[in-house]
């Protein structure tokens, strides 16, 4: 039997995400800027905001201890349910 270490997907084909289950780190990016060079700056609430290196536009978020900080109870065992929990964070990035 295999073990899943990470899940990856998209929300509305506009937002790409990668969730590292073992390290509890959620990576979010605008899909169109998935491969763009970036730099990070820490926000007041401890998130890492990713900005494009060429024009400073916000294109992603990295959230360390995502489930520990923002989840409740055990991590969902359904990929659909987990994706539903990630979706609001993708929308926050788009705002």
N, CA, C and O atoms as CSV, one atom per row, in Angstrom:
chain,resi,resn,atom,element,x,y,z
A,1,UNK,N,N,0.845,-1.179,0.000
A,1,UNK,CA,C,0.000,0.000,0.000
A,1,UNK,C,C,0.888,1.239,0.000
A,1,UNK,O,O,1.875,1.301,0.733
A,2,UNK,N,N,0.539,2.213,-0.815
A,2,UNK,CA,C,1.323,3.434,-0.929
A,2,UNK,C,C,0.934,4.468,0.110
A,2,UNK,O,O,-0.108,4.373,0.759
A,3,UNK,N,N,1.790,5.442,0.245
A,3,UNK,CA,C,1.552,6.547,1.168
A,3,UNK,C,C,1.528,7.840,0.374
A,3,UNK,O,O,2.386,8.064,-0.479
A,4,UNK,N,N,0.551,8.689,0.651
A,4,UNK,CA,C,0.463,9.981,-0.020
A,4,UNK,C,C,1.172,11.015,0.841
A,4,UNK,O,O,0.823,11.212,2.005
A,5,UNK,N,N,2.175,11.677,0.259
A,5,UNK,CA,C,2.938,12.700,0.973
A,5,UNK,C,C,2.457,14.105,0.660
A,5,UNK,O,O,2.661,15.030,1.446
A,6,UNK,N,N,1.814,14.263,-0.499
A,6,UNK,CA,C,1.387,15.590,-0.934
A,6,UNK,C,C,0.217,15.450,-1.892
A,6,UNK,O,O,0.039,14.419,-2.541
A,7,UNK,N,N,-0.568,16.498,-1.965
A,7,UNK,CA,C,-1.609,16.559,-2.982
A,7,UNK,C,C,-1.432,17.852,-3.753
A,7,UNK,O,O,-0.929,18.848,-3.231
A,8,UNK,N,N,-1.849,17.815,-4.980
A,8,UNK,CA,C,-1.688,18.975,-5.849
A,8,UNK,C,C,-2.912,19.065,-6.741
A,8,UNK,O,O,-3.477,18.046,-7.139
A,9,UNK,N,N,-3.315,20.276,-7.049
A,9,UNK,CA,C,-4.467,20.440,-7.910
A,9,UNK,C,C,-4.687,21.887,-8.278
A,9,UNK,O,O,-3.820,22.736,-8.075
A,10,UNK,N,N,-5.855,22.156,-8.820
A,10,UNK,CA,C,-6.215,23.518,-9.191
A,10,UNK,C,C,-7.612,23.829,-8.664
A,10,UNK,O,O,-8.426,22.933,-8.441
A,11,UNK,N,N,-7.864,25.103,-8.474
A,11,UNK,CA,C,-9.175,25.609,-8.102
A,11,UNK,C,C,-9.608,26.519,-9.241
A,11,UNK,O,O,-8.941,27.510,-9.537
A,12,UNK,N,N,-10.707,26.191,-9.872
A,12,UNK,CA,C,-11.242,26.990,-10.988
A,12,UNK,C,C,-10.237,27.192,-12.116
A,12,UNK,O,O,-10.337,28.169,-12.858
A,13,UNK,N,N,-9.287,26.302,-12.256
A,13,UNK,CA,C,-8.247,26.396,-13.291
A,13,UNK,C,C,-7.453,27.703,-13.229
A,13,UNK,O,O,-6.647,27.977,-14.119
A,14,UNK,N,N,-7.668,28.498,-12.208
A,14,UNK,CA,C,-6.951,29.772,-12.065
A,14,UNK,C,C,-5.908,29.720,-10.956
A,14,UNK,O,O,-4.945,30.486,-10.967
A,15,UNK,N,N,-6.100,28.820,-10.004
A,15,UNK,CA,C,-5.224,28.745,-8.836
A,15,UNK,C,C,-4.658,27.339,-8.697
A,15,UNK,O,O,-5.406,26.362,-8.676
A,16,UNK,N,N,-3.364,27.243,-8.602
A,16,UNK,CA,C,-2.677,25.974,-8.410
A,16,UNK,C,C,-2.347,25.848,-6.933
A,16,UNK,O,O,-1.992,26.839,-6.295
A,17,UNK,N,N,-2.458,24.650,-6.381
A,17,UNK,CA,C,-2.045,24.423,-5.009
A,17,UNK,C,C,-1.259,23.131,-4.890
A,17,UNK,O,O,-1.412,22.207,-5.689
A,18,UNK,N,N,-0.422,23.094,-3.880
A,18,UNK,CA,C,0.351,21.915,-3.511
A,18,UNK,C,C,0.335,21.891,-1.990
A,18,UNK,O,O,0.761,22.848,-1.343
A,19,UNK,N,N,-0.155,20.800,-1.422
A,19,UNK,CA,C,-0.186,20.678,0.033
A,19,UNK,C,C,0.736,19.548,0.443
A,19,UNK,O,O,0.509,18.394,0.079
A,20,UNK,N,N,1.780,19.874,1.202
A,20,UNK,CA,C,2.729,18.910,1.741
A,20,UNK,C,C,2.152,18.410,3.062
A,20,UNK,O,O,2.204,19.111,4.073
A,21,UNK,N,N,1.610,17.213,3.050
A,21,UNK,CA,C,0.932,16.663,4.216
A,21,UNK,C,C,1.881,16.451,5.390
A,21,UNK,O,O,1.525,16.753,6.529
A,22,UNK,N,N,3.072,15.942,5.134
A,22,UNK,CA,C,4.017,15.652,6.203
A,22,UNK,C,C,4.531,16.891,6.907
A,22,UNK,O,O,4.729,16.879,8.122
A,23,UNK,N,N,4.749,17.956,6.160
A,23,UNK,CA,C,5.283,19.190,6.730
A,23,UNK,C,C,4.204,20.209,7.047
A,23,UNK,O,O,4.488,21.237,7.662
A,24,UNK,N,N,2.965,19.943,6.636
A,24,UNK,CA,C,1.829,20.843,6.844
A,24,UNK,C,C,2.103,22.232,6.258
A,24,UNK,O,O,1.977,23.254,6.933
A,25,UNK,N,N,2.482,22.227,4.980
A,25,UNK,CA,C,2.742,23.482,4.269
A,25,UNK,C,C,1.851,23.523,3.030
A,25,UNK,O,O,1.847,22.593,2.223
A,26,UNK,N,N,1.101,24.611,2.893
A,26,UNK,CA,C,0.240,24.818,1.729
A,26,UNK,C,C,0.884,25.882,0.841
A,26,UNK,O,O,1.183,26.991,1.284
A,27,UNK,N,N,1.088,25.513,-0.415
A,27,UNK,CA,C,1.627,26.426,-1.414
A,27,UNK,C,C,0.501,26.766,-2.388
A,27,UNK,O,O,-0.138,25.870,-2.939
A,28,UNK,N,N,0.262,28.041,-2.596
A,28,UNK,CA,C,-0.760,28.507,-3.541
A,28,UNK,C,C,-0.110,29.428,-4.555
A,28,UNK,O,O,0.754,30.236,-4.214
A,29,UNK,N,N,-0.528,29.302,-5.795
A,29,UNK,CA,C,-0.037,30.195,-6.850
A,29,UNK,C,C,-1.150,30.472,-7.835
A,29,UNK,O,O,-2.012,29.623,-8.059
A,30,UNK,N,N,-1.138,31.647,-8.421
A,30,UNK,CA,C,-1.964,31.878,-9.587
A,30,UNK,C,C,-1.418,30.955,-10.671
A,30,UNK,O,O,-0.214,30.943,-10.927
A,31,UNK,N,N,-2.286,30.191,-11.302
A,31,UNK,CA,C,-1.828,29.187,-12.263
A,31,UNK,C,C,-1.011,29.805,-13.395
A,31,UNK,O,O,-0.029,29.216,-13.847
A,32,UNK,N,N,-1.411,30.980,-13.848
A,32,UNK,CA,C,-0.692,31.612,-14.967
A,32,UNK,C,C,0.717,32.043,-14.571
A,32,UNK,O,O,1.563,32.254,-15.440
A,33,UNK,N,N,0.975,32.175,-13.286
A,33,UNK,CA,C,2.296,32.581,-12.788
A,33,UNK,C,C,3.012,31.454,-12.045
A,33,UNK,O,O,3.924,31.695,-11.255
A,34,UNK,N,N,2.581,30.223,-12.313
A,34,UNK,CA,C,3.115,29.069,-11.580
A,34,UNK,C,C,4.636,28.974,-11.651
A,34,UNK,O,O,5.277,28.644,-10.653
A,35,UNK,N,N,5.215,29.253,-12.797
A,35,UNK,CA,C,6.667,29.123,-12.976
A,35,UNK,C,C,7.417,30.451,-12.940
A,35,UNK,O,O,8.619,30.485,-13.203
A,36,UNK,N,N,6.733,31.531,-12.624
A,36,UNK,CA,C,7.389,32.847,-12.608
A,36,UNK,C,C,8.356,32.943,-11.432
A,36,UNK,O,O,8.043,32.476,-10.337
A,37,UNK,N,N,9.524,33.541,-11.644
A,37,UNK,CA,C,10.444,33.777,-10.525
A,37,UNK,C,C,9.797,34.717,-9.509
A,37,UNK,O,O,9.184,35.719,-9.879
A,38,UNK,N,N,9.938,34.386,-8.233
A,38,UNK,CA,C,9.300,35.169,-7.170
A,38,UNK,C,C,10.263,35.416,-6.019
A,38,UNK,O,O,11.336,34.819,-5.924
A,39,UNK,N,N,9.833,36.320,-5.153
A,39,UNK,CA,C,10.461,36.497,-3.842
A,39,UNK,C,C,9.323,36.541,-2.835
A,39,UNK,O,O,8.176,36.796,-3.202
A,40,UNK,N,N,9.630,36.295,-1.575
A,40,UNK,CA,C,8.593,36.233,-0.545
A,40,UNK,C,C,8.797,37.325,0.490
A,40,UNK,O,O,9.919,37.738,0.786
A,41,UNK,N,N,7.666,37.779,1.032
A,41,UNK,CA,C,7.703,38.701,2.160
A,41,UNK,C,C,6.676,38.205,3.178
A,41,UNK,O,O,5.581,37.775,2.815
A,42,UNK,N,N,7.042,38.270,4.442
A,42,UNK,CA,C,6.139,37.795,5.486
A,42,UNK,C,C,5.075,38.842,5.779
A,42,UNK,O,O,5.380,40.024,5.933
A,43,UNK,N,N,3.825,38.397,5.856
A,43,UNK,CA,C,2.714,39.295,6.163
A,43,UNK,C,C,2.579,39.421,7.685
A,43,UNK,O,O,3.220,38.688,8.438
A,44,UNK,N,N,1.746,40.349,8.118
A,44,UNK,CA,C,1.530,40.551,9.558
A,44,UNK,C,C,0.976,39.314,10.248
A,44,UNK,O,O,1.205,39.118,11.442
A,45,UNK,N,N,0.246,38.470,9.507
A,45,UNK,CA,C,-0.316,37.265,10.116
A,45,UNK,C,C,0.540,36.017,9.886
A,45,UNK,O,O,0.068,34.895,10.072
A,46,UNK,N,N,1.796,36.214,9.483
A,46,UNK,CA,C,2.740,35.113,9.393
A,46,UNK,C,C,2.680,34.277,8.134
A,46,UNK,O,O,3.252,33.188,8.093
A,47,UNK,N,N,1.999,34.758,7.103
A,47,UNK,CA,C,1.976,34.066,5.824
A,47,UNK,C,C,3.129,34.586,4.977
A,47,UNK,O,O,3.634,35.683,5.217
A,48,UNK,N,N,3.541,33.812,4.001
A,48,UNK,CA,C,4.560,34.276,3.061
A,48,UNK,C,C,3.867,34.651,1.758
A,48,UNK,O,O,3.344,33.789,1.052
A,49,UNK,N,N,3.867,35.922,1.450
A,49,UNK,CA,C,3.265,36.433,0.226
A,49,UNK,C,C,4.322,36.403,-0.867
A,49,UNK,O,O,5.391,36.997,-0.724
A,50,UNK,N,N,4.020,35.710,-1.961
A,50,UNK,CA,C,4.956,35.609,-3.078
A,50,UNK,C,C,4.643,36.685,-4.097
A,50,UNK,O,O,3.495,36.874,-4.498
A,51,UNK,N,N,5.684,37.383,-4.506
A,51,UNK,CA,C,5.548,38.445,-5.513
A,51,UNK,C,C,6.453,38.125,-6.698
A,51,UNK,O,O,7.544,37.577,-6.544
A,52,UNK,N,N,5.969,38.480,-7.875
A,52,UNK,CA,C,6.794,38.294,-9.082
A,52,UNK,C,C,8.062,39.130,-8.969
A,52,UNK,O,O,8.024,40.278,-8.528
A,53,UNK,N,N,9.158,38.555,-9.364
A,53,UNK,CA,C,10.431,39.259,-9.292
A,53,UNK,C,C,10.503,40.411,-10.291
A,53,UNK,O,O,11.214,41.387,-10.050
A,54,UNK,N,N,9.780,40.314,-11.410
A,54,UNK,CA,C,9.902,41.330,-12.452
A,54,UNK,C,C,8.984,42.536,-12.269
A,54,UNK,O,O,9.272,43.612,-12.793
A,55,UNK,N,N,7.861,42.371,-11.521
A,55,UNK,CA,C,6.960,43.521,-11.403
A,55,UNK,C,C,6.292,43.651,-10.022
A,55,UNK,O,O,5.418,44.499,-9.842
A,56,UNK,N,N,6.691,42.828,-9.060
A,56,UNK,CA,C,6.195,42.885,-7.674
A,56,UNK,C,C,4.722,42.512,-7.501
A,56,UNK,O,O,4.177,42.691,-6.413
A,57,UNK,N,N,4.065,41.999,-8.543
A,57,UNK,CA,C,2.655,41.598,-8.419
A,57,UNK,C,C,2.537,40.386,-7.504
A,57,UNK,O,O,3.353,39.468,-7.584
A,58,UNK,N,N,1.532,40.374,-6.637
A,58,UNK,CA,C,1.279,39.236,-5.751
A,58,UNK,C,C,0.766,38.065,-6.590
A,58,UNK,O,O,-0.215,38.195,-7.322
A,59,UNK,N,N,1.448,36.913,-6.472
A,59,UNK,CA,C,1.078,35.749,-7.274
A,59,UNK,C,C,0.944,34.470,-6.456
A,59,UNK,O,O,0.603,33.424,-7.009
A,60,UNK,N,N,1.204,34.530,-5.152
A,60,UNK,CA,C,1.106,33.295,-4.385
A,60,UNK,C,C,1.187,33.499,-2.893
A,60,UNK,O,O,1.513,34.581,-2.405
A,61,UNK,N,N,0.882,32.432,-2.180
A,61,UNK,CA,C,0.990,32.391,-0.724
A,61,UNK,C,C,1.621,31.071,-0.328
A,61,UNK,O,O,1.362,30.041,-0.950
A,62,UNK,N,N,2.437,31.099,0.689
A,62,UNK,CA,C,2.933,29.889,1.321
A,62,UNK,C,C,2.511,29.977,2.775
A,62,UNK,O,O,2.780,30.965,3.458
A,63,UNK,N,N,1.839,28.920,3.243
A,63,UNK,CA,C,1.312,28.926,4.607
A,63,UNK,C,C,1.907,27.743,5.355
A,63,UNK,O,O,1.522,26.595,5.131
A,64,UNK,N,N,2.852,28.037,6.248
A,64,UNK,CA,C,3.491,27.019,7.077
A,64,UNK,C,C,2.549,26.684,8.232
A,64,UNK,O,O,1.933,27.572,8.823
A,65,UNK,N,N,2.446,25.395,8.544
A,65,UNK,CA,C,1.526,24.905,9.577
A,65,UNK,C,C,0.086,25.270,9.259
A,65,UNK,O,O,-0.668,25.680,10.142
A,66,UNK,N,N,-0.296,25.119,7.986
A,66,UNK,CA,C,-1.629,25.513,7.536
A,66,UNK,C,C,-2.727,24.808,8.333
A,66,UNK,O,O,-3.595,25.466,8.907
A,67,UNK,N,N,-2.693,23.477,8.372
A,67,UNK,CA,C,-3.775,22.778,9.057
A,67,UNK,C,C,-3.718,23.010,10.563
A,67,UNK,O,O,-4.750,23.180,11.213
A,68,UNK,N,N,-2.526,23.016,11.103
A,68,UNK,CA,C,-2.374,23.246,12.547
A,68,UNK,C,C,-2.945,24.617,12.933
A,68,UNK,O,O,-3.580,24.752,13.978
A,69,UNK,N,N,-2.721,25.620,12.102
A,69,UNK,CA,C,-3.157,26.986,12.395
A,69,UNK,C,C,-4.612,27.250,12.026
A,69,UNK,O,O,-5.311,27.957,12.751
A,70,UNK,N,N,-5.075,26.697,10.921
A,70,UNK,CA,C,-6.371,27.091,10.383
A,70,UNK,C,C,-7.375,25.946,10.234
A,70,UNK,O,O,-8.538,26.188,9.909
A,71,UNK,N,N,-6.950,24.725,10.464
A,71,UNK,CA,C,-7.849,23.585,10.368
A,71,UNK,C,C,-8.499,23.303,11.712
A,71,UNK,O,O,-8.235,23.983,12.704
A,72,UNK,N,N,-9.346,22.295,11.726
A,72,UNK,CA,C,-9.948,21.869,12.984
A,72,UNK,C,C,-10.117,20.358,12.950
A,72,UNK,O,O,-10.594,19.797,11.963
A,73,UNK,N,N,-9.727,19.717,14.020
A,73,UNK,CA,C,-9.827,18.263,14.087
A,73,UNK,C,C,-8.796,17.593,13.204
A,73,UNK,O,O,-7.768,18.170,12.850
A,74,UNK,N,N,-9.109,16.356,12.864
A,74,UNK,CA,C,-8.208,15.578,12.017
A,74,UNK,C,C,-8.268,16.090,10.581
A,74,UNK,O,O,-9.289,16.618,10.140
A,75,UNK,N,N,-7.179,15.929,9.872
A,75,UNK,CA,C,-7.133,16.287,8.465
A,75,UNK,C,C,-8.160,15.453,7.712
A,75,UNK,O,O,-8.234,14.244,7.930
A,76,UNK,N,N,-8.954,16.055,6.836
A,76,UNK,CA,C,-9.963,15.285,6.096
A,76,UNK,C,C,-9.335,14.147,5.305
A,76,UNK,O,O,-8.244,14.287,4.753
A,77,UNK,N,N,-10.036,13.020,5.256
A,77,UNK,CA,C,-9.515,11.888,4.486
A,77,UNK,C,C,-10.057,11.856,3.062
A,77,UNK,O,O,-9.761,10.931,2.305
A,78,UNK,N,N,-10.835,12.843,2.701
A,78,UNK,CA,C,-11.378,12.972,1.352
A,78,UNK,C,C,-10.634,14.084,0.615
A,78,UNK,O,O,-10.501,15.196,1.126
A,79,UNK,N,N,-10.155,13.778,-0.579
A,79,UNK,CA,C,-9.466,14.805,-1.374
A,79,UNK,C,C,-10.409,15.944,-1.728
A,79,UNK,O,O,-9.999,17.104,-1.758
A,80,UNK,N,N,-11.667,15.622,-1.996
A,80,UNK,CA,C,-12.644,16.669,-2.314
A,80,UNK,C,C,-12.848,17.604,-1.124
A,80,UNK,O,O,-12.904,18.822,-1.293
A,81,UNK,N,N,-12.957,17.040,0.067
A,81,UNK,CA,C,-13.151,17.869,1.257
A,81,UNK,C,C,-11.920,18.730,1.527
A,81,UNK,O,O,-12.043,19.899,1.894
A,82,UNK,N,N,-10.751,18.159,1.347
A,82,UNK,CA,C,-9.522,18.926,1.543
A,82,UNK,C,C,-9.437,20.060,0.529
A,82,UNK,O,O,-9.053,21.177,0.875
A,83,UNK,N,N,-9.794,19.779,-0.720
A,83,UNK,CA,C,-9.793,20.822,-1.759
A,83,UNK,C,C,-10.786,21.932,-1.407
A,83,UNK,O,O,-10.519,23.103,-1.678
A,84,UNK,N,N,-11.923,21.581,-0.809
A,84,UNK,CA,C,-12.897,22.594,-0.393
A,84,UNK,C,C,-12.319,23.480,0.706
A,84,UNK,O,O,-12.651,24.663,0.783
A,85,UNK,N,N,-11.458,22.923,1.556
A,85,UNK,CA,C,-10.823,23.720,2.607
A,85,UNK,C,C,-9.740,24.639,2.041
A,85,UNK,O,O,-9.462,25.696,2.607
A,86,UNK,N,N,-9.141,24.243,0.946
A,86,UNK,CA,C,-8.089,25.037,0.299
A,86,UNK,C,C,-8.690,26.173,-0.523
A,86,UNK,O,O,-8.098,27.248,-0.623
A,87,UNK,N,N,-9.854,25.943,-1.106
A,87,UNK,CA,C,-10.480,26.910,-2.025
A,87,UNK,C,C,-10.582,28.328,-1.462
A,87,UNK,O,O,-10.263,29.269,-2.189
A,88,UNK,N,N,-11.009,28.541,-0.207
A,88,UNK,CA,C,-11.084,29.924,0.298
A,88,UNK,C,C,-9.721,30.631,0.317
A,88,UNK,O,O,-9.642,31.849,0.151
A,89,UNK,N,N,-8.670,29.864,0.518
A,89,UNK,CA,C,-7.331,30.467,0.514
A,89,UNK,C,C,-6.949,30.896,-0.894
A,89,UNK,O,O,-6.291,31.921,-1.077
A,90,UNK,N,N,-7.355,30.123,-1.881
A,90,UNK,CA,C,-7.100,30.513,-3.272
A,90,UNK,C,C,-7.863,31.778,-3.611
A,90,UNK,O,O,-7.338,32.661,-4.290
A,91,UNK,N,N,-9.080,31.871,-3.150
A,91,UNK,CA,C,-9.883,33.079,-3.391
A,91,UNK,C,C,-9.272,34.299,-2.688
A,91,UNK,O,O,-9.325,35.415,-3.205
A,92,UNK,N,N,-8.696,34.071,-1.513
A,92,UNK,CA,C,-8.038,35.161,-0.775
A,92,UNK,C,C,-6.853,35.680,-1.595
A,92,UNK,O,O,-6.593,36.883,-1.627
A,93,UNK,N,N,-6.148,34.781,-2.247
A,93,UNK,CA,C,-5.028,35.189,-3.076
A,93,UNK,C,C,-5.494,36.048,-4.238
A,93,UNK,O,O,-4.818,37.005,-4.616
A,94,UNK,N,N,-6.642,35.713,-4.803
A,94,UNK,CA,C,-7.151,36.449,-5.962
A,94,UNK,C,C,-7.644,37.844,-5.583
A,94,UNK,O,O,-7.745,38.719,-6.442
A,95,UNK,N,N,-7.950,38.056,-4.308
A,95,UNK,CA,C,-8.496,39.349,-3.873
A,95,UNK,C,C,-7.464,40.451,-3.875
A,95,UNK,O,O,-7.777,41.591,-3.533
